[in-house]
Amino acid sequence: MTCIHSHRKTQSVYSTWSQCLQQHETRPMRILKRTVSDVDRLGIYYPVLQVVVPVVTYAAVMAVYVHNKGIPWEVQQNGTLAPVDRLRNERSESPTPGLVVGTEPGAGQESAMFVHAQSFEDLTADSEPTTEPEPEGETVLGESAEEAALCLGAEQVTQEEQQPEVEEECPENRSKEEDVCSEVWRSHRKHVFVLSEAGKPIYTRYGTEEALSSTMGVMMALVSVVEADKNIIRSIHADGYKVVFLRKTPLVLVGVSRTCQSDRELTRELQYIYYQIVSLLTLTQLNHIFQHKQNYDLRRLLAGSEHLTDNLLRLLDRDPGLLLSAVTCLPLASSTRDLVSSSLQAAKAKSLVFSILLAGDRLVTLVRKKDQYLHHMDLHLLFNLVGSSSSFREGEGWTPICLPKFNTAGFFHAHISYLEPASDLCLILVSTDREDFFNLSDCKRRFLERLSRRTAYQSLKEALKCPSYSVTQVSIPELRHFLYKSKSSGLYTSPELPLPYQSLEDQERLMGLYQYLHSRLHQPTRPLRSIYRCGETENLLAWVTSGFELYLCFSPLGTKAMAVAAVNKLLKWIRREEDRLFILSPLTY
């Protein structure tokens, strides 16, 4: 009886211990959970070990971890040692509290700007998992740099080779006059079609909608036939092509691709196109139109906006931010960025929800209304709106826009203007009041006056002369390029492309490699922590943790050991430069 009583008491302590481990999910904790689990398998014959081993191991590992990482810790009331979470109070107000640790390089010191930093999974959550072929010439590494080093001598995974295929894209302005029966039209590596559920063509990336009306009718017939059997068609794989379907009532979107992208990533791109259309009309209006007339030709309402969708598709092929579901910042001294942010915060209005300052395709600062969060996809749509039109340089623009990840039912109204005609600094003021143009125009005037009185404005102009940085600043031999995303902040950083990637063809080839690695890391059936890929022109390493995503490109002369060693060195460099590369202290009204 004594032994049984002691064991029950031990189980109670063990239960409390397990709860402690769940509350502080760190790498040492994961090691301990495995240790405790192994001890627990010994059963009631070793009740003492179930208490002593976890406690002693916990104290030892925590001491080593604190010593090595230099992370501040505190003793809780129950006697346990826990990290000082400087973000706990602020992040508790976020719609997704506790999503990430928030201590990785680039993590904000205040509440997050964006709704969700891991939105790739959100965007594709309604897609069923698909099994992708696994290629050769790659090594799956451990979940940390230390574990990765242990895998250097591991046997390479022998799987079917799959090389990312990248072709030279056609000129920037797509040809609407292409013959859909020609070889030129067929040679494009990716097509996108949008049609209504009645089979009416709405958009095509290449060619004309009229010439493709019968083709889109066949697409809708495929969808209807499969749905008649109470199934959903998601993709077709044939002869090197992937045909991906996305049903978003009242629209159907179809992507035809012969790239190395997974079905999931192609679906994500179709969702971007869907939200681009919703941003122009709102989902409420879209549903209302087709409820009254199912065969309505939506091109009447979208006439003149095709360039927005065209440009968005180009960004999806070339901009890493859309791949990573993140936004990049203009490298800027933290003191200058703080002064710009405070000036923007002071120039507020009652109806103002978001104040955003852009420098080309980079974010300078963002000030939001308290308790209102901007989704990265909505910000990408705003980037696309500004980048697709030169008319905003001619004066102050006032345009309705739906931010679909915020609210699909209604419009915001955006005041868009450049601080100076020849400058790349663009100010976007998002309001809920359609009659508030003059108030927001006054907000811009007050912001510019306040900023002009400070030296920060001149520093900001100087930063525009060098909107990026060279990878040589990292001082890692053979490193050509990298992408680093902080999940808790939703921001990423990358250097300018080096000499081997100056041509558009080489840039898209590198982007195709990043897309391929991204699809392997986020594969639904077998997601990977890390992967190393050797090639004739470059070697790549990809690594994802709960706090960040990292993609590195090395010259083909680099080795696997060099790549693994470069990870810690790069993370230390990003930590030193995070004040300049990220927005660490976002402000609110």
N, C-alpha and C positions, 0 to 999 in steps of 0.2 A: 504493500500500500504506500509505503514511504517513497518507493521508487516511482510509482505511478504519479503520486502527488507532485514529486519533484519534476517529473517530466511535463506535467500539465503547466506548472509554473514556468518551466523552460519554454514551452510552446507559446505562452503568453508574452514572454520577453522577446522571443523570436518574431512574433506577430508585430510587436511594437517596433522591432528592429527593421522589419520589412517595410513598414509604413515610412520609417525614416529614410530608407533607401529610395522609396518612390518619390518622396518630397524633394530630394536633392539628386536629380538624375544627372550625374557627371560621369566622366570616364572612370575615375576610381570607384564610383558607386557601382557601375556596371560590372567591374571586375569583382567587387565584393559580393554582388548579388549571385554571380556564378559560384563564388567560394561558398557562400551560405547555402546555396542550393545543393552543392556537392556534399557538404557536411550533413544536410538534412536527410539525404538519402541513407545515412547510416542508421536512422531510426532511433528507438528509445534506448538502445544499448549504449549510446554515447550522448546522453542528455547534457553532460557538462560541456562537451565540445561545441554544442550548438550555441552556447552563450559565450564561452571564452574565445573561440577562434574568430567569430565575427567582430567582437569588440576589440580584440587586440589588433586584428588585421585592419579594421577601420581606423583606429588611432594611428597605426604605423603609416598606412597609405596616405591619410590626410596630412600627416606631418611632412612626408616627402613631397606631396603635391603642393602644399602651401609654400614649402621652401623653394621648390623649383620654379613655380609659376609666379610667386610674389603676389598672390591674390589676397586681399584683406578678408579675414574671417572673424567670426564672433561666436561667443559661447551663448547658447540659447538657455531659456529658463529650465528646460528639462535636462540640461547638462550636455547636450549634443553640440558638436562643432559644425557650423554652417557658414557658407559664404555670405558676405555682406552684399545683399542684392540692392544696389542703388537704384535699380529700375523697378523694384517691386511695386511701390506705391503708385507710380505713374502708369505702369503697364497694366495695373489692375483695372484701369478704366478703359483699356483697349478692348475692342470686340473679340480679340483672340488672345486673352491673357495666358501667359505660361507657354506660348507656342515654342519659343526658343530661349536659350539661356540668356542671351543679350550681353555676353561678355566678349564676343569675338571682335577682332579688329574692325572698326567701322560701325560698331553698334552705338546707337544714340545714347546720350546721357539723360535725355528727357523722354517723354512719351513719343511713340512712333508717329510718323507722318501718314503712313499708309495703313489701310485696313488689314492687309494680310501680306506677308512677305513670301509665303510659299504658295503662291497662287497658281503655279503650274498644275498642281494636283487639283485645285479647285476648278480650274478651267476645263479639265478633262475628266472630272469625277463621274459624269454621266455616260462615259464611254466604257464599254466592256473591255476587260483585259484581253490583249491579243498576244500571241506568242510570236516573237521575232527570232529569226535565225541569228545565231551567235557566231561572230567571225573569228578568224585565226590571226595570229601575230599579235595577240594582246595578253597581258597578264593582269589578273584581278588581284589587287593588293588588299592589305588589311584596312581597318577603319581608322588607323592613326599612322603617323609617320614612323613610330617605333615598330608597330606591327608590319607596316609596309616594308621596313628594312629587313625584317625576318623572312619576307617573301622573295627576296632578291634571288635566292637560289632555288626557288620553287619551280616546279615543272610548268611550262607554258601550256595554256589551254589550247587544245587542238580542236578547232571548229572551222566551219565553212568560211572562207575568206569573202569579205564584202567590202569593196572599196567605194568610198563616197564618190559619186559621179557628179562632176560640175562642168557645165558647158559655158561658153561665153554667151552672156545674155544679150538680147537684142538692144537697140538703142533705147535711151531713157523714155522717149515718147513712143508709146506703143502704137502700132499701126492698126487703125480700125479698118483699113482697106485690105488687110491680108485675106487671101483666098483660103477659106477653111478646108479646101481640098488640096491645097498645095503642100509641098514638102517643107516649106519654110514654117508654115503654121504647125505642122506635126512635130517639127524639130524642137519646139520649146519644151524645156524640161519640166515645166509646171503650168497647168491650166487651172483656172477657177471659174466656176459657173454658179450663178444665182438665179433661181426660178421660183415662181409661186407654186402652190400646191395644185393649181389648175394647169400647170405646165407652161405658163407664160414666161418667156425669157425676161430677165431683169438686168443681168450684168454678165459679161464675159471679159476675161482679161485680154484676149487676142481675138481679132476678127470682129464681126458685127453680130448683134443679138438676132437680127432678122435671119441671117444666113445659118444660124445655129438653132433656130426654133424647133426643127424636127429632131435634132440631136437631144435637145433638152426635153422634148416630149418623150423620147425613149428613156431618158434618165428617170423621169417621173413615173413612167410605166413600170420600171424595175422596182422603184420604191413601193408602188401600189400593189404589185403582184406579191411581193414578200409580205407586206402588211396584211394582205388578204388571208394569209396563213397564220396570222397573229404573231409574226416575227418582225424584227427590225433589221434592215440591211445597213451595215456599218462600213464594210469595205469589200473590194474585189481585188485580188492579186492575179495578174496574168501577164506573161511575156515581159517581165521586168517593170511593169507599170503597177501603180497602186491607185485605185479609185476609191476615194473616201467620201462617205455621205454624212451629212449633218442635217437632221430634221429639226427645224425651229419654227413651229407653226406661227404664222402662215407661210413661211419660207422654207425652201430646201436648198442647201448649199452642197456643191460637189467639187472636189479637188481631184485632179488627175496628175500624178507625179511619177517621175522615174528618178527621183533623188534617193538618198540613203535615209531620209527622215522616216520615222515610225508613223504608224497610223495615228497614234495619240498626238504627235506633234502636228501632223497635217490637220487633225481635227481642231487643235488649238488655233491654227492659222485661220481656219474657216470661222471659228468663233470670233476672232478679231474682225473679220469682214462683216459678220452678222451684227456685231455691236457698232461697227462704223455706220451701217445703215440705220440702226436704231437711234444712234446719236443725232441723226438728221431729222427723224420723224417722231420718235418716241414709240414704244411698244403699244401703248394705248391707241394711238392714232393708226398704227399699222394693223392692229386687230380690227379696229372699227371699219377700216376701209374694206378689208376682205370679208368681213361678216356681211356687209351690205352688197358686195359684188365680188364673187369669188374669182372671176376672170379679169379683174381690173389690171390694167397695164401700169405697173408701179413706176415705169421709166418716166412717166409724165411728172411725177413729183421729184424724182431724183435727177432730172435733166440738169446738166451742168456740174454735177458733183462727182462725175466719174473719176476726175483727176485725184480726188481724195482717196478713193479705193485703189487706184493705180499706184499712188505714192505709198500707201500703206503696205501693199504687196511688195514693193521694192524694199521698204524698211524691214519687212519680215525676212527677206533674203540676205540683208546686209547688216542690220543693227543688232548687236548682241543683247541690247536691253530687252527687246521683245522676246528673245530666246530665254533669257534668264528671269523674265518677269520682274525687272528692276529698272532703275533709272540711274544714270551717271551724272556726276556733279562737275562743275567747272573747278579745277584746282585753284584754291584761293586761301590766303592766310585766314585763320579762324577769326582773328580780330577784325579783319575787313568784312568777312561774311556776317559776323555778329552785328556790326554797325549797319550793314545793308538790311539785315533782318529786322532790327529794331526800328529803322526808319520806315520800313514797310508795315510793321506792326502799328506804328503811331498813325499812319495814314489810313484809318479805317472808317467804315460806314456801317449803319445799322443792318443793312441787307447783305453785307459782304460776308461770303462764306470762305473763299479761298483767294489768297493773293500769291501769285506765282511769277517769279522773275526767271526768264530763260536767257541763255547765251547760245544762240544757234540751237544745237541739239542737246545742250547740257543744261542742267538745273543749277541755278545760282542759289536760290533760297525759296522756301515755301512757308507761308504763314497761314494757318487755318483757324477757323472758329472752334472754340473749345467743344469737345465731344463730337466733332465732325471730322471724319477721316476720308482721305482721298485714296481710291484704288489706283494701283500703278497702271492698269489698263485705261482708265479714264484719263490719266495724265498722258499716256502715249497717244490717245486720240486728240488731246489738245496740242501736243507736239506736232502731230500730223496735220492738224488744221492750220497751224501757223506756218509750218514748213511747206505746205502745198499752195499757198497763196501769197503773192507779192503785194496784194492790194492793201494789206495792213500797214505797209511802209508809207503809204500815201496820206495817212491820217489816222484818226482814232476810229476803230471799228467797234460795232455793236451787233452782236449776233446771238441768236438763241442756240443753245446746244444742250442736248440730253447727255448726261453722264450715266450710262446704263448700269454700271456696277454700283452706283450710288442710288439711283432711282430711275427705273425705266418708264415711269408714268408721266413725267413732266419735264419741262425745259428749265434749265438755268439760263442766265443771260450774261454773256462774257464781254467785257470791255477789253479790247486787244489793241495795243499800240506799242511802238518802239520809242525808247527814251530819246533817241536821236535818229534822224533819217538814215544816216550812214552807219549806224551802230547795229550790232547783232543782239543788243539787249532788248528783249521784248517783255513787256509787262502784261500779264493776264489777270484781270480782276473778275471773279465769278460771283454773281449776285443772284438773289432770288426774286428781285423786283424788276419787271420788264420796263418800268418807267424811271429807272434809276441811273440813266446814262450820265446826266450832268453831275450827279453826286460822285459817281465813280471817276468821272473826268477830273473832278476837283481832288479826289484822292490821289490820282496820279500826279497832279500838280504839286500837292503838298509833299508827296514822297520825293519827287525830283528836287524840290527846293531844299528839303531837309538833307537829302543826300549830297547835293551840290555844295553845301556849306562844310562838308567834312572831307577829309583827305581820302576817305574810303572810296569815293567816286573815282578819283584818279587812279587809285590802286586797282579798282575794278577794271578800268579801261586798259591798264597795263597788263592785267591777267588775260584779257581778250586777245592780246597779241600772241600769246602762247597758250592756247586752250587745252593743250595736252602735255604729256611729258614723255621722255624717251625711256625705253626699257633699260638702257645702259646705266641709268641712275640706280638701279637695283644692284648692280655689280655682281651678277650671277653669270658665269661663263656659259656660252651656248644657249642662253635663254633668249628667245626671239620675241615672244609676246605672251600675255596672260590675261585671263578674266578672273576677277575676284568679286564675289557677291556676299555682302553681309545680309543674312536672312532677317535679322531682327529689325534692321533699318530699311530694308527693301532697296538699298543702293548698291551699285557696283562700280568698280574702277578698272580701267585697262589703259595701257600706254598706246601711243600712236603706232601705227603699223610700220615695221622696219622696211628696209630696201627690198627684200625678197617678195614683198606683198604690195608693191606699189600699183601694179596693174589691176584693173577691175576683175579680170579673170582670176588672178591669184587671190585677191581678197575674198571673192565668193567661194573659191576652193577652200580657203582656211575656214570661212564661216561654215561651209558644209562639213568640215571635220569636227568643228565645235558642235554642230547640230547632231552629228552622229554620236559623239561621246555623250552628249546630253540625253539622247534617246536611250543609250545603254544604261546610264545611271538611273534613269527614271522609268525603266521598263517595268510594267505592272507585275508581270509574272516572276521576274527575277531581278529586282533592283540591286545595283552594285554600290558599294561604298567608294571604290576607287578602281581605276583601270589605266593601264599603260599600253600605248599603241606605238609600234615601230613602223616607219614608212621610208620610202626612198628619198623624199624631199624634206621631211621633218618627223620628229618624234613628239608624242603628246602624252601628257599625264592629266587625268581628271580625278578629282577627289571631292566628295561631298560629306559633310557632317551635319549635326543638328544646328550648328551655328553659321556655317558658310558653305559656299560652293567655289571650287577653284579649278581652273583649266589652264594648263601651261603648255606652251609650244617651244620645243627645243630644235636646234639644228640636228641633222641626222647623225652627226658625230657624237652627240651626247649619249650617255649611258643611262641605264635604269637607276643605278646607284647615285649618279649625279642628279637625276630628276628628283629622287626621294629626298636627297640632302638639300635640294633647292627649296623644298616646301617650307621648312622651318625658317630658312633665311629670308624667304619672301614674306612670310607672315610677320616676322620681326620688322622688316622694312615698312610694311603696310601699317603696323602698329605705330611706328615712329612718325609716319606721315599722315595718320588718319585725320588729324585736325585740318589738314589741307585738302584731303581727298574726299571727305564725307561731311555731311551736316550732322554734327553731334548734338547740337542743342536747338532743335526746332522750336519756334515760338507759336503761341496762340493768341487770339484776341481776348 
